[in-house]
Amino acid sequence: MSINLTILGCHSASPRVNAFPTSQYLEINNRHFLIDCGEGTQRQMRKYKVGFSKINHIFISHLHGDHFYGLVGLLSTYGILSREKELHIYGPKGIKEVTLLQLKVSQSHAKYPMVFHELSSKKSELIFEDDKVSVSTIPLNHRVYTNGYLFTEKEKPLKLHIDNINHYEEIDRADFNNIKAGRDITLLSGEIVPNSELTLPPKKPLSFAFCSDTCYKPDIAPIIKDVDLLYHEATFLEDRKDLAKKTKHSTAKEAAEIAKEANVGQLIVGHYSGRYKDISLFKDEAQKIFKNSDVAEVGKVFSIDS
């Protein structure tokens, strides 16, 4: 069980020579997700060796250009690559219309199935689930309808405590599935061996929360409580808190306050305004509130193992 997060882009507003807008590639429990798709995402995917074919689910936070203008290009490339697998796209209501219109006008007709999941709820909701991972929305507060996303591993079955099991000759491999399912074992003598004696707790499921873009919104803390890794936008430093409030963005200090309140394992800040030339200032500001803070940088990989 592990998380590997590759930062493909972490700057706000217009792309620049060495500044790419938001996009992240997440590997969690052997699942592969693309989160946001700003301009240049395809180039970054190739540069950092992200497997195009592994991605079956794309999550778009909101319909500002620096978060989804790379999407139609990526979808067109999938068509050129003769993709056949179904692709699921999650985002605000309107994402289907704007995407299909661009594909239609440019005559970029993809042969693979595209399934759009349009979101409109202002409450957190489960939007994806399989046997390994679940994904829920994190309602944010920006100038347009915006969601963050919470990715959580599914809990593994109980682990067999083989040393204890070997104390009982009657217990054999045929009983293992029942034991992992939490059942007690009844011996021929009538003695009941409690499941707690035969098992060990599974490793803690890992989780990652993505929050961009949003103003300071402390009521998201219960949703992301105890996550192992949190990415939270920090477009500004406290020196421009007035501008953060006006544009409905956050400062590095505010992101750190969210991390502290939610008791997260590690905080990553990003989505820097182009007015700042030294992103280490964001780390310094965040660490004054929440020590385990770091900065997003293009190509940087954050990894966690349980």
N, C-alpha and C positions, 0 to 999 in steps of 0.2 A: 504494500500500500504506500503510495507516494504521490507527491505533487511536484510538477516541474512547470514553472511559469516563465515563458520567454517574452521579453518586452520587445515588440516589433516597432512600436512608436509610442511616445510619451509626452509630446508637446501639444500645446493648444494652438488654435487658429490656423494660419496659413503654413503649409509645408515650406521648409527652407533647406539649404544645401545639406545640413547635418541635423535637421530637426524634422522628425516625422510625426504626424498626428496619431491619435490613439489607435492602437491595435495590440492585442495580446493573444498568444497561443498557449493554451492550457492543456497539460496532460495530467489527468487525475484518475487513479485506479484503472489504468489501461484504456481510458476514454480520451478523446482528442477534440477540443473545442476551440473555435475562433471567437474572440470577444472584441467587438467593434472592428471596423474595417475602413480606416481613413485612407486618404490617397497614399499610394506607394506601398500598400500592404503586400501586394504580390511580389514586388521587388525585395522587400524585407524577408518574406517567407523563403524566397530562393537563397538570399544571402545567408540566412541563418538555418538553412536546411530543414525547414518545416515541411513535412510531407503533405502535399496537397490532397492526396487520395485518402488520407486518414481522417480528414475533417468531414463529418456528416451533419454537424450542427453549428450554426453561426448565430451569435447573440449580439444584437445591436441595441445599445442603450437608449439612443434618441436620434432624431432626424436632423441634427446639425451636421454640416458637411464634413467637418474634421473627424466625424465618427462613422460615416457610412459612404462617403463618395468613392471609396475604392471597391464597393461591393459589386456594382454592375460589371466592372472590369474583371473581377475574379470569377463571377458567374459565366462571363463570356469565355474566359480561358478554360474553365471546366468543359464547356462545349467543344472547344478546339481540341482538348485532350481526350475527347470521346468518352467523357464520364457517363456512366450508366446508373450508378447508385443514387438513390433518393437523397436529396439534400434538404434539411429542415432549417428554416430561417425564422428567428424570433425577433420581434421588434414592435415598436408602436404602430397603432393603426395608421395606415397610409403607406407602410413600407412595401406592401404588395403592389399597390397601384403605381408608385413611383418607379419601382424596379422593373415591373413588366412593361411599362410604357417605354422605358429606355431600351430594353431588349427588343421590343417590337419595332420602334422607329429605326434602330440601328440594324435591324434584320439579323440580330444575333440570337437565332432560335436554338435554344438548348434542347437537346433530346432527352436529357435526364429529368426525372420528376423533381420539381421544386415544391415544397410544402411550406406555406407561410403560416406562422402562428402570430396573429396580430394581438397586441396587448392594449388594454385600456383601463384595467382596474387600478385604483389608487391604494389598494391593500396588497400585502404580500400574498402571493399565490404560487402553488406548485405548478410548474409549466413543463417539466420533463422528468422522467423517471424510468430507469431500467434496473437490472439486477446489480449494477455496480455503483451508480451515481444518481443523485437527485439534484434538480436545479429549481430554485425558487427566486421570485423577484424581490428586489429591495426598492420600494417606492422612494424616489428622490425628489428634490425640489429645485428645479431649474427653470429656465425661461420657456421651455417647451416640455411636454410630457416626457418623463425620463425614468428609467428603471436601472438599478444596479442588479447584480445577479449573485446568488449564493450557491456555490457548488459544494456538495457534501457526499463523501463516500458512504456507501451502504455498509452497515455493520457486518463484519464477518461472523461465521458460525463460531460456536465455542471450540476451543482447542482441546484435543485429547491429552489428558495427563497420563502418559503411557506408563510411567514408573508406578503410579498407583493402580492403574488397570492391571498391570502384570501381577499384582498381589492376589488376583482372583482368577483361578484357572478356568472357571466356567465362562468368563467373559471372553469372547473371541471377536474376530473382525466383523462378523455378521451383526454385532451389536453396536458397532462404531457410529453408524448413521443416527441411530436412536439416541446415543449418548450426546453426539454433537447437536442434536435437536433439543436437548435439555431434559431428556427423560431419565428417571431413576432406573436402576437395574434390580430385578428381584431374583435372588439366587434360589437354587433348588431347596435349600433349607428354609426358605421363606424370608430370609434376611433381606432387607432392602438397603441397597447401597445408594446413598444420595448422589445425585448428579454432581453436586459441588465437590465431591471427593474425586470424581473421575475426569473433571475438566479444569481447564485454565481459562481465564477471561481472554477474549480476543483483543487484538490491538485496537486502540482508539481510532475511530474513523477520522480521517483528515478533512479539512474544509478550507475553502477559499472564498472570500467575498470581494467583489469588484464594485466600486462605487465611483462613478464618474458620469456626468458632471452634476454638481449639487452645491447649494449653499449649506452652511452649517445646519445640520438636522439631527440633533441628539436623540430623537425618538427612533432612529434606526438601530440604536445600540442593542436593544433586546433581540432584534432579528439576527444580528451578527455576533451575538454573545459567544465568547470563547472560541471564535474561529482561529485556525492556526496561522492563516496569512490573510491580511487585509490590504487591498490596494484602494487608496482613497485619494481623490483629486486634491491638489493643492496648487491652484493656479497662481496664487499670490502669497506673499509674506505679509506679516502683520502691518508692515509699513503702508500697505495699500488695502487695508481692511475695508475702507470705505468703498473702494472699487469692487472688491469681492462681493460686498453686500448688494451693490447696485446691479452687478451682472449675474448675481446668483451663483457665485463660485465660493470656494473655501480657501482659507489660508493654511499653511503648514501647521500652525499652532492648533487650529480648529480640527484638522484631521487627526492630530495627536490626541486631542481631548476625546474624540470619538473612540479612538483605539484604547485609550485608558479606561473609559467608561465601559466599553464592551469586553475588556479583559482579553484582548486578542494576543496571539503569540508573537506576531511580527507585523509591523506596519511598513508599507511602501507608499511613498507619495510621488505624484507625477502630474502631468498636464500643465507644465510650467508656461507661464506667460513669457513671450519673447523679450520682454523688457529686462529680464534677469539673465545675466551672462554667466553667473556662477551658481550652479544648482546645489553646491555643497551648503549654501545658505539655508536651503529648505531642510536639509538633514539636521543642521545645527538647531534650527528653530523647533523642529519636531522633537528632537531628543531632549530638549529642556522639559518637555511634558511627558514624553513616552520614550524611555531609553532605547528600546529595541526598534528603532526607526531607521529606514534606509531610503534611498532615492532610486527611482526608476531611471534606467539608462538604456538606450537602444542597444539591443543584443544581449543585455544582461539576463541571466537565468537565475531564478530563485527556486531552490529545491528543498523539500521537506520529506523526510521518511519517518514512518511511524515505528 
